[in-house]
Amino acid sequence: MRIDEVIAKELQPNLSDAKVIGLDIGSRTAKGILLANGNIYTAITPTGLYMQETADELLNKLQEKSGLEISSVDYIVGTGYGRISMEFENIPHQIVTEISCHAMGAHYLNPRTRTIIDIGGQDCKAIKVDTSTGKVVEFALNDKCAAGTGRFLEKVAQLLKIKLDDLGKVALKSQKTSEISSQCVVFAESEIISLKAKGENPEDIAAGIHLATARRVYNLLNRVGIEPDIVFTGGVSKNKGMKTALETLLKTNFIDLSLDATYAGALGAAVYGTIFLKSGVGSDKSEKTTTTDLSEFNEKIQKQQEKMVSKNGTKKVGYLCTYTPLEIMNAAGVSPVRLFKCGDPKTVASGEIHTQSVFCDFTKGILGAFREKDPLHASLDRVYMFYTCDSMKKVGEAINEYYMPTNIYCLPRVRHDGKSREFFKTELKNLKKDLEELSGKEVSQEGLKNQIKTYNNIRKQLTKISELRKRPNPPLTGGDFLDLARGYYYLPPDELSKTYEHIYRKLAEYPSNGIRKLRVMIAGGIFADGDRRLIDLIEKDIGARVVVEDHCTGIRPFYNPIAEDGDPIAALAEGYLEQAPCARMKPIEERLEFAGKLADEYQVDGIVYTYLKFCPCYGMTKNLFLKHFQKRGTPVLEIPIDYSQSDQGQLKTRVEAFIEVLNERRK
């Protein structure tokens, strides 16, 4: 094919005479495109077990078709599922997410493209495109569920005993579409078997599956907005039944492209090769983020945990929420520790014996730690918790029933109501009384006031450390700050105060000049101890910088001090309710305002809003948060997560694409 027969006329001058290759290694199929000497050469092959071998096979096919030696190629760009595994000696190369490549490929085929739906083997993407540049404006991906993907349709074809390539054609023959209600692959499979048993025609079942899948995709499109021209890319774009079902829901037709839409990602990768070549971007040797050495600090935490496990005499208590006043616990002479470890898959699965499957992994992980007899959990004398969400309340009840005495108190939802303050004050008095009975030590007003002063100082020190991240080149990463905040929940206050002061002086001496990295805020639900996949991906793998957090294990709980005069119980009740509110509290607008304040103070370029799947608080309020920052013009990426490792590739794709969008905005 000639380039002038395929590429939009107005964009042809942007392509140089250079020889560039785009390789799109999808989960099921690998595609390659070579732009050379005014021609477009294509290659396709099933994705093998080893991505480099698949890439080499594509290169061989492109060499055979073009007659060119691959060594003469000027640039290679890899994209897709297997992009991170590709290396090419002596040829400049880069990797770009498939989201950006599909956008750029569709743009060069049709410059008026505004919306793209890309359905591949394992995922589905909705992409909003800037018609002036071909760059991504906004995007959304499906979650880990396979419904709405090529793999799902492949499974359906097997159940109906129809060739996959014929599934869409069969669906178009339907006279009466079967009703498929489920959005889950496993349940949909059961429905198909049931419909077959009832004698329904395969073509009607196929049509029902395509319609149910199209509805799911349509909902994804609505998250980014639907604007014509609309383009359908990816391997599933060849499925005529899916194309028809989507066009029916959209009430418009997809734009016909001059190139098989399966190759859109590979074409976009090749175009990026031209862009990188012109701008002088070489092989991927981007600067990686370095971290401050906090090994000594983390060793202190480890030793304190070991001490907690072996210590006798002093009562040891666990607590579950940041709204628990440590001032009262320390004044009572007990040793408190926050129970917020990130459970591994085994621990999470073990905890599910006490819960339902729709509980978040954090709640399951807590119960799993007790059930698996984690030494720190097993060493406790009692657990104290505040009722924040229904799931956490059930966790407290299960701990009390099966493992150890647990006292549950209520946290008011309406922050500024006078009755809420009085009620919370009463609950803190009950907490104080229970702790006195446990420890055998009376909690004096003077002791409480001293603890309030101590913890105010600690909060102030942590806030000062965090504010060093307001520098253009911060002396600590977001991961470093999470380590420091982690110490707040494990180390004794006197030791903590001295350690924070030493660390602040050391960090403050770092030079404040340097290259300004992309600045990200993480907001949403809890980041448990050990849950570092997302922040490591942002900072270590991609090289952006997390500069502030609006979640309960980041800076948020340390932002406001407690009044040091008057009745200390009343001061604690007022002070803890005046914390930046969590998602279950009202008015929720104050939480949005606080998040906006942090974003402004720390000059963030974008926000990653993350929450645990099935979270009844942060999952339900996410739309308010997303709309708030969209109105402010601040890009937001929504990421629901769990504690498994199976979605690492998809997680990386989402974050990389978001960072690409933010970098384009900065330019």
DRENVEXMAR-212579 format. One record per residue (C-alpha): x, y negated, z. Coordinates in steps of 0.2 Angstrom, whole numbers, padded with zeros to 4 digits, always signed. Layout:
N
XYZ...
END
This chain:
667
+0000+0000+0000+0006-0018-0004+0006-0030+0011-0004-0043+0000-0018-0030-0002-0020-0027+0017-0014-0042+0027-0025-0057+0028-0019-0070+0014-0017-0084+0026-0006-0074+0038+0006-0066+0025+0018-0080+0025+0021-0076+0044+0029-0059+0039+0047-0060+0034+0057-0049+0022+0064-0039+0037+0061-0021+0039+0051-0018+0055+0042-0002+0062+0028-0001+0074+0025+0015+0084+0009+0018+0093+0011+0034+0103-0007+0038+0109-0012+0051+0121-0019+0063+0107-0012+0055+0091+0004+0045+0086+0004+0032+0072+0018+0023+0064+0019+0009+0052+0034+0002+0042+0034-0015+0034+0047-0016+0021+0050-0024+0004+0032-0030+0003+0025-0013+0007+0016-0005+0021+0020+0013+0025+0010+0024+0037+0013+0040+0046+0002+0050+0058+0005+0066+0069-0002+0074+0085+0006+0068+0101+0018+0081+0107+0024+0085+0125+0040+0074+0123+0037+0057+0117+0054+0054+0110+0052+0069+0099+0035+0062+0093+0043+0045+0089+0057+0054+0079+0044+0064+0069+0035+0048+0065+0052+0040+0059+0056+0055+0049+0039+0054+0040+0041+0035+0037+0058+0038+0030+0052+0051+0018+0038+0040+0012+0048+0024+0010+0065+0031+0005+0073+0020+0017+0086+0025+0030+0080+0022+0047+0097+0015+0052+0093+0000+0040+0077-0005+0050+0079-0022+0058+0067-0019+0073+0056-0006+0081+0042-0010+0093+0034+0004+0103+0016+0004+0110+0003+0016+0117+0003+0030+0130+0021+0035+0127+0029+0018+0124+0040+0018+0140+0049+0035+0134+0056+0028+0118+0074+0024+0115+0083+0020+0098+0102+0018+0097+0109+0004+0087+0091-0003+0083+0084-0018+0093+0068-0012+0101+0055-0018+0113+0039-0011+0121+0022-0020+0121+0006-0014+0128-0007-0007+0116-0019-0020+0122-0009-0034+0114-0004-0023+0099-0022-0019+0094-0027-0038+0096-0012-0043+0085-0016-0029+0072-0034-0033+0071-0030-0052+0069-0018-0049+0055-0032-0038+0046-0045-0051+0050-0040-0068+0057-0058-0071+0063-0058-0057+0075-0064-0062+0092-0069-0046+0101-0061-0028+0099-0067-0012+0106-0053+0001+0106-0058+0019+0110-0044+0031+0111-0041+0049+0118-0040+0044+0136-0046+0027+0138-0058+0013+0132-0053-0005+0131-0063-0021+0127-0052-0036+0121-0055-0054+0118-0044-0062+0105-0038-0080+0102-0042-0082+0084-0028-0095+0082-0014-0083+0088-0020-0066+0089-0015-0065+0107-0026-0058+0121-0037-0069+0130-0045-0057+0142-0047-0038+0142-0056-0024+0152-0052-0005+0153-0063+0009+0159-0058+0018+0175-0050+0035+0176-0067+0044+0171-0065+0051+0154-0083+0046+0149-0083+0035+0134-0066+0041+0128-0061+0053+0114-0057+0067+0126-0075+0067+0131-0082+0068+0114-0070+0082+0111-0077+0092+0126-0095+0088+0119-0090+0095+0102-0083+0111+0110-0099+0113+0120-0110+0111+0105-0098+0122+0094-0096+0108+0081-0080+0102+0074-0074+0086+0082-0073+0077+0065-0091+0082+0061-0098+0077+0078-0103+0059+0073-0110+0065+0056-0121+0078+0065-0128+0065+0077-0134+0054+0063-0145+0068+0057-0155+0067+0073-0174+0065+0072-0176+0064+0091-0162+0058+0102-0160+0068+0118-0160+0058+0134-0143+0060+0143-0144+0050+0159-0127+0054+0167-0112+0043+0165-0100+0056+0172-0091+0069+0161-0094+0083+0173-0112+0080+0175-0115+0076+0157-0108+0093+0153-0121+0101+0165-0135+0091+0156-0129+0097+0139-0129+0115+0145-0147+0112+0152-0153+0104+0136-0146+0119+0126-0155+0131+0137-0171+0121+0134-0169+0124+0115-0165+0106+0110-0157+0104+0093-0138+0101+0093-0140+0085+0082-0152+0078+0095-0140+0082+0110-0125+0074+0100-0135+0058+0096-0140+0057+0115-0121+0059+0120-0116+0045+0107-0130+0034+0114-0125+0036+0132-0107+0034+0128-0111+0018+0118-0120+0011+0133-0105+0013+0144-0094+0005+0131-0107-0009+0129-0106-0013+0148-0087-0014+0146-0089-0026+0132-0100-0037+0142-0086-0040+0155-0076-0049+0143-0090-0057+0133-0096-0052+0115-0092-0064+0101-0091-0060+0082-0081-0055+0073-0081-0039+0081-0069-0025+0077-0069-0007+0081-0051+0001+0083-0044+0017+0089-0046+0035+0084-0064+0036+0089-0068+0022+0076-0068+0035+0063-0083+0043+0072-0098+0037+0062-0111+0042+0075-0102+0031+0088-0100+0017+0076-0119+0017+0072-0124+0019+0091-0113+0004+0096-0119-0007+0081-0137-0003+0087-0134-0009+0104-0123-0024+0098-0137-0029+0085-0123-0033+0073-0110-0023+0062-0092-0021+0065-0080-0029+0052-0074-0018+0039-0055-0018+0038-0043-0016+0024-0033-0003+0034-0039+0012+0043-0043+0005+0061-0033+0019+0069-0017+0010+0063-0022-0006+0071-0010-0004+0086+0004+0002+0076+0002-0013+0064+0001-0025+0079+0017-0017+0085+0026-0020+0068+0020-0038+0068+0027-0041+0085+0044-0033+0078+0044-0048+0066+0040-0060+0080+0054-0054+0091+0066-0053+0077+0063-0071+0072+0064-0077+0090+0080-0067+0094+0073-0056+0107+0084-0040+0108+0082-0024+0117+0073-0023+0133+0086-0029+0146+0075-0040+0156+0080-0046+0173+0073-0035+0187+0068-0042+0203+0080-0040+0218+0074-0038+0236+0081-0045+0252+0089-0031+0263+0076-0027+0277+0083-0010+0280+0087-0015+0298+0070-0022+0301+0062-0006+0294+0073+0005+0305+0066-0005+0320+0049+0000+0315+0054+0018+0313+0062+0019+0330+0047+0010+0338+0036+0024+0331+0047+0037+0337+0047+0029+0354+0028+0028+0354+0027+0047+0351+0039+0052+0365+0035+0038+0378+0026+0043+0393+0018+0033+0407+0012+0018+0397-0005+0020+0389-0004+0020+0370-0019+0014+0359-0023+0014+0341-0034+0001+0332-0040-0001+0315-0044-0019+0311-0035-0036+0310-0049-0043+0320-0043-0033+0335-0036-0046+0348-0018-0039+0352-0017-0053+0365-0029-0043+0376-0021-0026+0373-0003-0033+0377-0010-0042+0393-0017-0025+0399+0000-0017+0398-0004-0004+0384+0006-0001+0369-0005-0005+0353-0002+0002+0335-0012-0001+0320-0018+0014+0311-0017+0010+0293-0005+0022+0285-0008+0026+0267-0013+0044+0266-0005+0056+0253-0017+0067+0243-0016+0081+0255-0020+0070+0270-0034+0061+0261-0042+0078+0256-0041+0084+0274-0050+0069+0280-0064+0072+0268-0071+0086+0279-0078+0073+0290-0084+0061+0276-0093+0061+0260-0084+0060+0244-0089+0042+0241-0079+0036+0256-0064+0026+0251-0046+0034+0252-0041+0023+0267-0055+0030+0278-0052+0048+0273-0033+0045+0276-0036+0040+0294-0046+0055+0298-0034+0066+0288-0020+0060+0299-0029+0065+0315-0034+0082+0307-0016+0085+0301-0009+0080+0318+0001+0066+0313+0013+0063+0328+0009+0045+0330-0009+0048+0329-0009+0063+0340+0001+0053+0354-0012+0040+0357-0023+0040+0373-0037+0030+0365-0043+0022+0349-0052+0005+0348-0061-0002+0333-0072-0015+0327-0087-0011+0316-0083-0019+0300-0091-0008+0287-0102+0007+0288-0088+0019+0282-0076+0013+0296-0090+0015+0309-0092+0033+0304-0073+0035+0305-0073+0029+0323-0087+0041+0327-0078+0055+0320-0062+0052+0329-0072+0051+0345-0081+0067+0342-0067+0078+0336-0050+0070+0342-0049+0057+0356-0060+0044+0365-0064+0030+0354-0072+0013+0359-0082+0005+0345-0087-0014+0346-0096-0025+0334-0089-0039+0323-0102-0052+0319-0106-0055+0301-0111-0073+0302-0096-0083+0308-0102-0100+0313-0119-0096+0321-0118-0100+0340-0126-0083+0345-0112-0074+0335-0099-0083+0345-0107-0078+0361-0110-0061+0356-0091-0058+0350-0086-0066+0367-0096-0053+0376-0088-0039+0365-0071-0045+0369-0075-0045+0388-0081-0027+0386-0064-0023+0377-0055-0032+0391-0064-0021+0404-0061-0005+0395-0043-0009+0393-0041-0013+0412-0049+0004+0416-0038+0013+0404-0022+0005+0410-0026+0002+0428-0020-0016+0426-0030-0032+0428-0030-0044+0414-0027-0061+0421-0031-0078+0413-0013-0083+0414-0008-0067+0406-0020-0069+0392-0014-0087+0389+0004-0082+0389+0000-0068+0376-0010-0081+0365+0006-0092+0365+0017-0078+0361+0006-0072+0346+0003-0090+0340+0022-0092+0339+0023-0075+0329+0010-0081+0317+0019-0097+0315+0035-0088+0311+0027-0077+0298+0018-0091+0290+0035-0101+0289+0043-0086+0281+0029-0084+0269+0030-0103+0264+0048-0100+0258+0039-0091+0243+0032-0108+0238+0050-0111+0231+0052-0109+0212+0064-0095+0216+0058-0087+0232+0071-0079+0243+0060-0064+0246+0047-0054+0236+0029-0049+0240+0035-0032+0244+0047-0040+0257+0034-0049+0265+0022-0034+0266+0037-0026+0276+0038-0040+0288+0019-0041+0290+0020-0022+0294+0031-0025+0309+0017-0036+0316+0007-0020+0319+0020-0009+0326+0034-0019+0335+0032-0027+0353+0029-0045+0352+0044-0051+0362+0056-0041+0350+0045-0047+0335+0047-0065+0339+0066-0064+0340+0067-0054+0324+0056-0065+0314+0066-0081+0319+0083-0072+0314+0075-0067+0297+0068-0084+0294+0085-0093+0297+0094-0081+0286+0081-0082+0271+0080-0101+0273+0099-0102+0269+0096-0095+0252+0098-0107+0237+0081-0113+0232+0086-0116+0213+0085-0103+0200+0073-0097+0186+0055-0098+0190+0047-0081+0188+0029-0078+0184+0019-0080+0201+0005-0069+0205-0007-0068+0220-0014-0052+0226-0031-0053+0233-0045-0041+0239-0045-0026+0251-0032-0018+0262-0015-0014+0257-0011+0001+0269+0006+0005+0276+0015+0015+0261+0003+0009+0248+0016+0000+0236+0012+0007+0219+0004-0009+0213+0016-0022+0220+0032-0011+0215+0024-0011+0197+0022-0030+0197+0039-0034+0204+0051-0020+0201+0045-0013+0184+0039-0029+0176+0049-0043+0185+0035-0055+0190+0034-0061+0208+0020-0059+0221+0021-0075+0230+0005-0074+0242-0009-0062+0247-0027-0064+0251-0029-0048+0260-0029-0042+0278-0011-0035+0278-0004-0050+0270-0003-0068+0275-0022-0070+0278-0023-0065+0296-0008-0076+0302-0014-0092+0294-0024-0100+0309-0018-0101+0327-0028-0098+0343-0032-0112+0355-0021-0112+0370-0031-0121+0382-0048-0117+0391-0056-0100+0393-0044-0088+0384-0058-0076+0380-0068-0089+0372-0053-0095+0363-0049-0078+0356-0068-0076+0351-0067-0093+0342-0050-0090+0334-0052-0073+0327-0069-0078+0320-0060-0093+0312-0048-0082+0303-0050-0082+0284-0066-0071+0283-0066-0053+0276-0078-0048+0263-0092-0042+0275-0093-0059+0283-0104-0074+0279-0104-0087+0272-0094-0078+0258-0090-0095+0250-0078-0099+0263-0067-0084+0258-0068-0090+0240-0062-0107+0246-0048-0100+0256-0042-0089+0242-0042-0105+0231-0032-0114+0243-0019-0101+0244-0018-0101+0225-0015-0119+0224-0003-0120+0238+0008-0106+0231+0005-0112+0213+0001-0095+0206-0001-0091+0187-0014-0077+0190-0022-0066+0202-0024-0047+0204-0040-0043+0213-0038-0025+0220-0049-0014+0231-0051+0004+0235-0064+0013+0225-0080+0015+0234-0076+0001+0246-0093-0006+0252-0086-0023+0256-0073-0029+0243-0081-0018+0229-0098-0026+0231-0091-0044+0232-0079-0043+0218-0090-0052+0205-0092-0068+0216-0073-0068+0217-0070-0066+0199-0083-0079+0194-0075-0091+0206-0058-0090+0198-0064-0089+0181-0073-0106+0184-0056-0113+0190-0048-0107+0175-0036-0095+0184-0034-0078+0176-0039-0063+0186-0036-0045+0184-0048-0033+0193-0040-0016+0198-0049-0003+0208-0037+0010+0215-0035+0025+0226-0021+0034+0234-0018+0047+0220-0004+0046+0207-0014+0052+0192-0018+0035+0185+0000+0027+0185+0001+0026+0166-0016+0017+0165-0012+0006+0180+0004+0001+0171-0005-0003+0155-0017-0015+0164-0004-0024+0173+0008-0026+0159-0006-0033+0148-0011-0045+0161+0007-0051+0163+0008-0053+0144-0007-0064+0144+0000-0075+0159+0016-0077+0150+0007-0083+0134-0002-0095+0145+0014-0102+0152+0021-0104+0135
END
